[in-house]
Amino acid sequence: MNNPNAKDNLKPFKKGEDARRNTDGRPPMPDLRSAISALLNEEQSGMTALDAILKALFKRALAGDVRAAQQLLDRGFGKSTQILQHDIPEGIKVIFESHAGNKDPNS
């Protein structure tokens, strides 16, 4: 009985044409932005999906959901800037690195 995962069954790619090689590359991605836009603009019960989502988010914000309020305010008016103050004595070199958006701070 032959093991299908054995190294004996592996065959290297041949130079030039090889049926196992994807020469066309990755297929193009669908236009996700227009698909989401079409979904959000669909009307149901006289209201678009976007209006329904915003209304639900607004209700949660009014009920005290801080994250819902933050999402509404950030999307409507932009994220607030963070002001940093520092008092660094002369002669000390400070290096500031921002890892915003990186899940791994070491990258």
Protein Blocks (a to p, Z undefined) as FASTA:
>chain_A
ZZfkbmklpccddehjafkbcfkbpaddddfklmmmmmmmpceehiafklmmmmmmmmmm
mnopaklmmmmmmmmnopadddddddddehiacddddfehiablkZZ
